[in-house]
Amino acid sequence: MNVSKGLIELKDVGEVYSIDGRLVFRGKGRVVLPRGVYFVKFKDKVFKVIVR
């Protein structure tokens, strides 16, 4: 997983959730997101990510 300037790149299948728990992306690849805090569920772990 990589995070940079407005996008999150998942190298394997994962899920991205908004801070209020809404699923905003499921899959593999790059997702462009507005600035904010997201939770990324990747394999068996959950990461808190800030997109700037």
Sequence and secondary structure as in RCSB ss.txt:
>XXXX:A:sequence
MNVSKGLIELKDVGEVYSIDGRLVFRGKGRVVLPRGVYFVKFKDKVFKVIVR
>XXXX:A:secstr
 EEETTEEEEEEEEEEEETTS EEEEEEEEEE  SEEEEEEETTEEEEEEE 
